[in-house]
Amino acid sequence: MKVPKKNIEAVLVDVKRPGFNYAHVSHRFVDLRRALARRAHASLPPLVARAAGIAVIILILTGGGILAARFSTLRGELKDKKERVAKNLISSVDAIKSFDAARAQESLGESLGALHEIRDSFGTEGALFRGLASIVPVVRDAGALVTDLTFFNVDMVHLAELMGTLKSSGMKEFMHDGGAFLARFAELGKLVASIRVRGDTLRDTTARLGNIRQFEELEALMRDYYLSYSGELNNLQEFLDQLAAIFAMEEPQNMLVMFHNDSELRPAGGFLGSYGVLSVARGAMQELMVGDIYWPDHEMNFEEKLIPPYPLQRVTTDWGARDANWFFDFPTSAEAVMSLLERSKIYREPKTTFIGAIAVNTRVLQTLIEAAGPIELPDYDLTITPDNFLAELQREVETGKDKKVGENPKRILSALAPLLLARLESLSAEAMQGLMERLGEHMKNKDIMVTARNEKLQNVLHEYAIDGSVYALPDGFWGSYLAVVGANVAGGKSDAVVTQEIETWIDVGTNGGSVSDVSVRRTHEGAEEKAEWYRADNKSYVQIFLNPETDMFFMKGNDARDAVHREYGDYEWYEPLREVEETRSYLRDYAAWETKEAGKSVFGTWLITKAGTTEELSARFSTPAVSNFILTTGKQFRFVFDRQSGAHTSLKAVIGAPVGYIWKESGTPVYTFTAKNPAKREIVALTLAKDETK
């Protein structure tokens, strides 16, 4: 039953929430105001008392028999309704996490319809039910459960509506009306608190009903689906409280904006040629400054001497914020960039610090320009469009009029930014919602990443998987982890015209270990490009991240390059980089290096692809057996793939089951997973089953 959206707030309560309109659907719910009147305390004649007692017994027996018969049929009905409500709730929570208010409201409306049917199955409107509810606890709890479950659903609807309002008007409020923006956060916080209280009430009620056979399905629904989100609600409320407190401060709080140029890939995304500082105070944006990363790194501003990562020593003698985007784990890279900027005189002297970082790549900028429309830059005699923005900006930076001594070659970005923001601010509510939905898709694809120094904020960003962190293998993990991470080192802007295909073949052994073949095929499609930076050889330091304790025993197709020897007498290490570099060992037989990073074994080598050619790197690895491993039917193996932000890549994984077993999901000993455009994280869970053909 699909409930029209106009009905999804229907509920009857004894105490109404301010601002809710219940009148037009009040007939659909139990009216607690018509509950049985409290009995008088005056004494009754013995005969009347005995008659009343017999009547009560008859009421319980008769009503109990009717309800028992009703509950006996309820079990089958609830099975279907459970699936409907559960699936719709899961869909709505996922939609809310993606800020997709319309989808959340539709799912919650359908869920409310199923709840109406459950309520009707209990018969909670009947006088018999109300009479028994005043005497029999289980009947009272059953009615309360359905009512509270409906309240919970209505609060979720309200949450989805508020998310939709933020999507349509949040940006304008953030830019000009900090008070209204903070009020939205306060309302969100109160609503999440209400949902948490509802969840606690539902938990207690279902616990009391858990031993009643007829309520098993409903109790399972609450246990497995509704209450499983209580931890997320706790985190969300903490997130809202912390964020509101930071935004409300009188003193400006600074967020680093990292503009990743994915035409020149680096491990956490793209080369950080430009950056921004977003200042927020009293709930509103105060300023967005856009600058050239080379200025805070200039020797007159940055006095420290830091040793760069070994692969970068080919092109630079020192390390600074411009190259600190070197760690595949984005929170680690962002912390490095923020730390080095804060140590530059530009930010050190005024004691400017950052509360966190937001990374966006060129695909996000293209979406913003598509939404804003063509933007004229008279000083540069240019009109920026979605089709030409990357090429024109790159041309201006590389060869434009600002490319001279004493000038900022990135000044064009400073000219573009305020015009773009002004255009976006003027979008209609409908257009703004459409833009927010597209930005949500960019988050799913790792084109946008956000990290915070506040621990509670960071925990939620990590929980929602938008912080760009590397997957942490849980205790007892049985499976295979893979990430292929490229770093363009003096390869021009050629990653804009390079496509990549990743394939892996994993043979799982009966001892829990595995042997994996990995191939990385890269095609350089820039031979006909006019700009030389697109035609440049793509010189990529490719790193393959795998399970810890993995060994490599074969590699071919890579490029052997002369070793670099530099003396760094009075230089120092940035500590997190030192921890990685101290694990570096050279595998002479394969012209490759092994390091340890982010809890993974990492194998790095060079792969150089000339314009108009395709190159393929192949390697074989072994993951050790699992101690005390027991091979049994039903055991789950997981393949986890983390995508590099900004990479144009596809993925194919072929996973073979241990001898004597098949994968339940494919019905064969081999399971194949393919994705032309994989998500930021792909997790493939496979279940063992005995191979009955052997």
N, C-alpha and C positions, 0 to 999 in steps of 0.2 A: 504494500500500500504506500503510495507516494503522497505525502502530505503537502498541500500547497504552502508556499513560503509564508503567506499571510497567517497561517495557523501555527507556525512552529514555536510561538511563544505562549501557547495555551497552557494554563495551569491554574488550579484552584488552591488557595492556601488560607490559613487562618490569619497569618500576618503577611501582608503583601510587600514586595520589594518596591521602594519608590521608583517611579519612572516607568514601571511595566503596566501594560494594558491587558488585563485578564478577562474583561467583561464579555468580549465577543465569543469566547470559547469556554466559558465557565461551566457549561453543562457537560463538558467532557471529563470532568474530574470530580473526585470525592469532595463534597461540601462538608468540611469538618464542623461548620457552624450548626449543622443539623444533627450533630452527634447526640446520643441519648442524654437526657437531662440527668444531673446528679441526683441520686436517690435521697429522699429526706431522711433525717436521722431519728425521726419520731418512732417509738416502739410500735409494733403491730400486734394485734391479737394472735394468740398461738395458732389458731386454725388458719388465719390468713397467712401467717408466716410459713406454716407448713405447705400451704397451697402455693405460695410464692416460690418456696424451695423446689417443689415438684415441677413448677413451671420452668424454673431455671434449668433443672436437670433435663426436662424434655427439650428445652431450647438447645442445650448443648448437644444432646444426643441426636436430635433431628437435624439441627444445623450442621453438626459435625458429620453426620452421614451424607448430607447433601454436598458439603464441601469436600469430603473425602472422595465422593464420586466425581466431583468436578476436578479435583487434583489428580485423579487417576488418568484423566484424559489430557491434563495440562502438560504432562511430561513430553508427549510427542509433539504438541504444539510448540512448546518452548524450544525444542531442538532447532526448528527452522527459524524461529524468531531470534534465538541466540545468535545464529550465524548472521542474520541480517543486521541486528543491532551492533554486533561486534565488528563486522566488516565496515559498517558505516562509521563507527566511532574511530577505528583505525584510520580510515580514509580522511575523516575530519581532522584528526590530530595531525596527520601528515600534511594536510592542506594548510592548517594553521601555521605549522612550522615553516611552510613555504610561503606564508602570507597570501594564500589563495582563499580569500574570504568566501567568494561565491561557491566554490566547490565544497568548502566546509559547511556552509549553510544548507546546501542541498543534501549532503550526507546526513547532517543532524536532523533535518526535517523528516527524512525517511526513517531514521532511528526513532524519532518521536512517534511516528505512526505505528511502528512495531510495539513501542511501549504502551500505546493506547490499547492495542490488541491484547497485550499481556494483562493490562488492568481489567479489560472486559472479561478475560478468562477467569480472573479472581472474583469478578462480580462485586467489586468494592463499592458500587453505588447502591446496592440493595440494603433494605432495612435489616434483613437477616444477617448480612455480613457485619453491619455496624453494631448490631446488638451483640453478636459473638465477639467482636473486636473489643468491646468493653469488658469482657469476661475472660476470654481465652487469649493468652499472650501471643501464641504463634499466629493467630488470625490478625491480631493488632500489628505484629511485626510485618506480616505479609503486606498489609495495606500500606504501612509506613514505607516499606521497601520500594514499592512501585511509585509512590508519591515522591520520595526522595530521589529516586532514579530519574524521574521526570524533571525535578528541579535541577539536577546535575546537568541534564541535557540542555535545559533552557539557559543555564549559565554558560555552557559551551557555545550556544548560539550567540549569546551576547558578546562573548569573546571574539567570535568570528566577525560579528558586525563591527566591533571596535577596531579589529585588524583592518577591515575594509576601509574604515574612515581614515586610519593612519595612512593607508596606501594612497588615498585620493587627495588628502589635504595635509598630510604630515610634513611634506617637504616645504610647502609654503609657510606653515607655522614654524618650522625649524629655522627658516631663513629670516622671518620677520616678527613672529609672535611667540616668543619663548614661553610666556605665561600659559598660553593655550596648549603649547606642546607639552609642558610639564604637567598640565592638568590631565592630558590624555594618559600619561604614564601613571599618575596617581589613580586614575579610574581603572587602568589595567591592573595595577597592584591590588586594589580592593577586590576586583572581580576574581583574580587568581586565588586570593585568600579565601573567598567564598567557595570557590570550587574545591579547594583543599578541605574545608570544613565539611562540605557535602560528601567528599570522598571518605573522610573519617567516619561520618555517620553511616554511610553505606557499608563500610567495612565492619562496623560493630553489628549492624543489623544482619548482614549475611552470615556473620559468625554465629549468631544466635539461631539462625535457620539452617545452618550447615548440616545438621544431623537429621533433618526431615527429608525423607526420600523424594517427596514430590518437588522439593525446591533445589534438587541437585544441579539441574541445568542452569537455573538462574544464579545460584551461588557460584557455579563455575564461570559463568559470564562475568560476574563481578570480580572474581579472583584473578581470572586469566587476562581480562581485557581492561575493564575500567580502572581497577586499583593498581594495575601495573604501571600506570602513568603517574602515580603519586610522587615518585622520585623526581620525575621531570617537572612536575608542578612546583615542588620545593625549589628546584634549581631556577625555574623561571621566575618565581617570586623574588629570590635572592638577586637574580640578574636585574629585574626591574627596579628593585630598591637601590641597588648599587649604582645603576646607570642614572637614575633620577637624581641621586645625591650628587654625582659628579657633574651632571649637566646643570644643576641648580646653583653651583658655586658662583660667587661673585668674581673670583679671580679666573681669568681665562684658562681653560684646559686645552692642551694641544694634542692633536691626533696627527700622526705622520701618514701622509698619503704617498704610497709608492707606485709610481707609474712604470709598470713592467713593459719594456719593449720586447715583445716575444718574437720580433724579427731577429733578435740576437739573444738566444736562449741562455739562461743561467739556471742553476739547479732549482731555485725556489720559484722561478717563473721566467722573467726576462731581465735584460740588463737595465740597471737603474740609472738611466741618463738624466732623468728629471724627477723631481719630487715636489710634494706640497705640504704645507702646514695648515691644518684646519683648526681654528681656534673657536671654542664654544664657551659661553658664559650665560648664566641666567636662562638657560633653556634654548638659546638661539645661537646660530652661527654668527661670529663676530668678524671673521676674516678667513679667506683662503689665499695663501701666498704660494705661488708656483715659482720654483727656481731650478737652477742648474746644479746638479750634484757635485760637479767639479769645483764649485766655489768654496763650500765648506771644507773640501778636501785639499784646497790649495795650500802650499807650504807656508804661506803667511798666516793661515788660519788653523791648520792642523800640524802641530809640532811633533807629535809622536812618530816613532819609527817602528812600524809593525811588519812582520814577515808575512808575505802573501802565501796562499795555498800553493803547493808545489806546481800544479799545472799552470798557474798564472805567472809563475816566475819566468816563463818564456817571454812575457810581454810587459812586465812591470817589476820594478825593484821593491816597491812597497805596497802596502794595503791600506785601503780607506773605505769610507761608506759606499763609494761607487761600486766596489767589488764585494761588499759584505753580503750580498744576496747569494751566497755560495752554498748554504746548507739546504738540502732537499726539504727538511722540516721547516715550514714557513715561520712558526713562532721563534725558532732559533735564529733564522736569517733576519727576521724583523728586529729581534732584540739586538743583534749585532749592528744593524744599521742605526737604530735609535741610540745605542750606546756610543758609537763612533761620532755621530752628529753632535751629541751632547758634550763630547770631548773637544769639539772644534770651537775655536774662539768665538765664532758667530753666535753659538748658543751657550757656551760655557760662561761668558762674561755676563750676559743678562740673566743667567741661571734658568734658562728655558729647558723644560723637560717634556717628555712625551708620555701620554697615558696608554698609548697603544698604536697600532698601525693598521691601515687598510691598503690592500694591494688591488690594483685594477690593471688589466692588460688592454691591448689595442682593440680587442673584440668588444669590450665594454664601451670604450670611447666611440666606436662605430655605432653601437646601439643608441647612445645618447645623441649623437649627431643625427641619426635617422629620425629620432623623436622630435628633435629641435627644428630640423629643416636646415637648408643652406644658410651659412653664416659668412657674411662679407667681412674681409679684413682689408680695408682701403690702404693701410700703410704698406701692405705687401702685395697689393694688386691681385688679391686672391679671393675666391669664393670657395669655402670649405664645404664639401659634401661627403656623404658616407662612402662614395666610390673613390674619391681622390684624397681623403684626408691623410691617410698614412703615407702615400707617396709624396704629397706636397709638403707635409711637415718634415719628412725625412730629407727631402731635397733642400728645404730651407735651412735645416740644421747643418747639413753637410756642405752646402755650397752657396747658401743665401747671403743676403747683404749684411747679416749680423755675424757672419763667419769671418771675423777680423780681430786683430789684437785689441784687447780692452773692451770688447763687446761680448754680450751674452748670446751665443748662437741659439739658445732655447727661448729667447724672448718672445717668439711667436706664440708659445704656449701660454705665457702670461697675458698676451693680448686676446687669445681665444677663450680662456677660462671664464672671465666675467660675462662675456657675450653668450656663451653656452649656458651658464647658470640662469641668466635672465630669460632666455628662451624657454628653458625647462620650467621655470617658475610660472610662466604664463600658460602652461598647458591646461586644458580642461580636465575636470575630474576623471572623465572616462579615459582620456589619453594618458593621464598620470597613472591610473590603475593598470592600463596596458603596459606602460613602461616598467612599472614595479614588477609585473609578472615576468617580463623579459629579464629583468635584473635577477629575479629569483632563479631563472634558468641558468644565468651566468654563474650564480653561486653553486648550483649543482654541478657545473662543468669545471669548477675551480678557476674561473676567470676572475672571480672576486674572492678574496680571503681576508679575514679579520682576526686580529689577535689583540689581547689586552694584558697589561701588566697587573691589573687588579685580579687577584686569584679567583674570586667568586665569578667575576665576569668571564674570565678565561675558561673556567670549568663549563659554563653554559655554551660558550662558543665551540668548545671541544665536543660537548655532548651533541650539539647540532651539526657537527662535522663541517663547519665553515671556517675553521682556523687553519686549514692547510697542513695539518700535522701528519706525520708519518704514522701508519697503523702500528699500534703497540701489540705485539703478540701476547695473548693472555696466557696465564699459567695452564699447563696441560694442553697447549695448542698442538693439534696434529693436522698438518697440512703444509702448504707451500706458499711462500710470499714472494712477490716479484714487483719490482719497479725498475724502469729503464729511464735514466736521467742524463740528459745531454747538457753540455756547457760549451757555448760558442766562444772560442778563444782566437781572436784575430781572424774571424771568418766573415767579416762584413755584416750585412743584414740578411744573409742568405737563408736563415731559418724561415723567413716569410714565404719562400718558394721551395721548401724541402718538405716532403711527406715521408712518413715513417710507418713501417709495418713490423709489429712485434709478434713473434710466434714462439710458443713454448710447448714442448712435449714432455710430460711428466709420467714416469713409470714408478708406481708406488710398490714398495716391497712388502713382504709378509712380516718383516721385522719392524715396520713403521717408518723406515728410511725411504729415500727416493733418489732417482737419478733424473736430472732435468737437462734437456737441450733447449737452448735459447738462441734465437736468431733475431737480429735487428737489421732490417733492410731499409736503406735510405735512398730516396730518389730526389735529385736536384733538378728542378724544373725551371731554372732561371736563365738558361742559355740565350733566350731571345729578349731578355729584359734590357731596357736602355740604360738603366742606372748600374754603374759598376759595382755598387755595394750589394746588389742582388745577384750579380754574376760571379761574385767572389767565391773561391773554394770554401765549402762548408767544413771548417776545422772544428770538430766536436770531440771534447773529452767525454766519452760515454761511460757512465757508471751503472752497473747492474747490482741492485739491492736484492739480497736473498736472505733466507733463514740464517740465524746465527750458527756458527760452527760448520758452515758449508765450505766444501773444498772445490777447486776448479782443477780439472785434469785434461782440458782440451780447449784451444781457442785458435781460430783462423779468420782471415779477412780483415784484421785490424792493421793499423799502420804503426810500424816501429819508428820512433823519433829519437834523435840524439838526446842524451841526458843533459840537464841544465845544472850547472855548478855555480852558485853564487855564495859569496861570503857575507854573512849578516852579523858582524862582530857586535855592534852596540844596538842592534835591533831586538825587539821583544815580540813575544807571541800574544795574540788575543787568545785568552785561555780556552774557550770552547774549540777554537781551531787547533790549538796545540794538542788537545786531547785526541782529535782525529788524526792529525799528522804524525803523532808519535806511534800510531799503530800501522803506519804505512810500511809495506814491504814490497820489494820489486820481484816479480815472477819472471826471471830472465828468459825462460823457455818460451814464454808466451808474449813477451813485450807488454806486460800488464802489471798493475799494482793492486795490492789488496789492502783495504783499510776496514776499520770498524766504525760505524756511524749509526746513530738512532737505533741501537740495539740490533743491527743487521750486519751481516758480512757483505762487503762491497768490493766489487771487482771493476777497476777502471782501466781504460785504454783509449787510444786515439783512433778515430774513424774520419778520414778525409774524403769528401765527395765533391768532385768537380762538376761544374754546371753541365747539364745534359747527360749525366751518368747516374748509374745505380750502384751502390756498394752494399755488401752484406757482411755483417759480423756474426760469427757462429761460435758458441761455447758450450761446454758440457760441465755439469756440476753434480756433486753428490751431497745429499743431506744425510747425516748419520742416523743410525737406528735409534728408536726411542727406548729408553730404559724401562724395564718392567712392562713392555708393551704386550697387550693381549689382543689378538685379532678376533673379532666377533661380529656376527650379523648385527646390523643396526648402528655400528660405530660410524661416526661422521668424520669425513675428511674435508678440509676447507682450502680452497684456492683463493688467495687475496691478491688483488692487483691495485696498486696506487698509481694514478696517472700524474705525469708531470704537467703543471700548469703551463698553458700556452703551446704545448706540443701538438702538431698535426699528426695524429697516430691512430692506427687501428690495432686490434688485438685478436689473436686466436690462441686458445689453450686446449690441448688434447691431453686428457688425463686417463691413464690406464690403471685399472684396479689390481690389487694383489692377486697372484695366481690362485685360482679356485673361487674367485669372487667376481661379482658384477656390481655395477652401480644401479641402485634401485631407480634412480631418476631416468636412466637411459634404457635399462633392461639389458644392457650389454656390458662387456668388460671395459668399454671405452666411452668416455663422455667428452663431447666437443663443445666448447664455448666460443662464440665469435661476437665481435662488436666492431662495427665500422668506426664508431665514435664513442669509445667507452666512457662511462661516467668517471667522476673523480676517484671513486673507489668501487671496484667490483668484487663481490664476495660470492663465490660459488660453493654451496654446501652439497656434498655428495654422501649418500648413505650406502654402506656395504650390505650386500645380500649374497647368499650362497649361490654359486653357479650350479644349478641343478642338471646341467647338460654334461657334467663331468663326474 
